[in-house]
């Protein structure tokens, strides 16, 4: 077990280096530079551009720029091109904003997807199964922002739920209780909208997984023993059906960054995805690269975690 | 009477000897049972006709002009008639009616939707074509020549580690980064979506190839001295294609959605090309004044993506060997 983990961690660190080198070269080789973002600015003289390029090491060869980036990231001195703020605290702040959204959305996904999926697997072919299948496909097929816009129109009219930002403007002076409630109130719609796609996708997985398990011999044995249907489904079938979802838990981690750009943009949520989007617009290379790097770290950590979890919950699997 | 009995007896005797049905007939029979998937197929057929018509009628033989600006008629609701006094006769819409209304410049939304059908569809197909090509190539190499050594690592290790590297990038963020940094062009969007979505296909194909390589017909083909190229492309690829076909169908849906998401963020296909994605994202600004600018493209994307997804699911069921015997 320990040997497995050590070897995998080492392999993944090597992967991480390759990923970061690739990301670095993609971004630096692509046309467009921070000094060219605002070409119409009359105050930008050639000597200013030259000074900016020198300050950002943009005139050095690529491998040197990579070394600078790694060195600065390691020492925590990496600065944003845009506002010269240190990158890591900036990302950390945005990460803390994204986290509640991510947690709420994930909880919603898992609480709704499982009952829906299990139910439609048990009653395969019923009206419920077919309609929930259709609804799931409909939700998968809607462009995320289209549905969100319709939802926003409707929700603001009917319930008056806030849909912009993380807190009401000027709430800072209020009681902590009110501030907390305000925060939660603002979370409702964004987390619901980012959860919908997940519910649709995951409930399909749950359904097919349950169908597979229900056809197994041990389920038939359990039925033959005369156990109650609930015991058969929830004790014997569900527990075995859950195995692959343990691995999915690890794969959720990278969703923290990639999946949120659109929704954070719609709901003006100052999170990590939006930071990435702004950084891309401003050609803020250090921020883009660092977010990419963190995403890669999360992905690799997630896959490692899921491998280990799988071995822990499924005794049939031995890690060598 | 007697003859008849003999005939039926003969039939009963002969029937099992005849081949029941070809794989294609079997596939069609199972697929037809799935009414939703068949409905999806019909919708897709209509879409192809619309897209072809869109290409022909808006660019080659201009029947529906997408570029005429009629400011007096801006924001006309669907099925409204042009105001004859101000709009000159030669720039009147075809059939004398704005079927889907007009946008903020008085352009005919129906014509733009027709044009967009072709562009959106070609983005989906070319992106998926690229990703399937790379996926089959890398997956096939890794599955067939996997044991070959390249220096210190095998071909399989090399390709699969590269796949892992690509899976480490958050896909949408990567697409966004590259599309934003490259000069805006419809081809860049197709290529970038294609280059970032081949990993699943590569893994399927590799797994299929690994199991196919051990099977008797491949060993027999090798024993017959058939060249490797022929074994791979004539014998193995057709057998490995089923899951690829399913994921490609669903991939087209995904690519259309990705394009609309990019358009929403302002990195989609740039004017003068109309795609459903950018009509939708332009329309979101007029959701109160001209809701049709938002709902028509949104609904069109929804229906088409749904059709692709349902057809993909129908294919998955029909091509699944576990369901074959039923």
Interface residues (C-beta under 8 A of the other chain):
Chain A: X15 X16 X18 X19 X22 X23 X26 X27 X30 X31 X32 X134 X137 X138 X140 X141 X142 X143 X144 X145 X146 X149 X153 X254 X257 X258 X259 X261 X262 X265 X273 X276 X277 X280 X281 X283 X288 X291 X292 X295 X296 X299 X300
Chain B: X36 X161 X164 X165 X167 X168 X169 X170 X171 X172 X173 X174 X176 X177 X178 X180 X181 X182 X183 X253 X257 X260 X261 X264 X265 X277 X280 X281 X284 X287 X294 X298 X301 X302 X305 X306 X308 X309 X310 X313
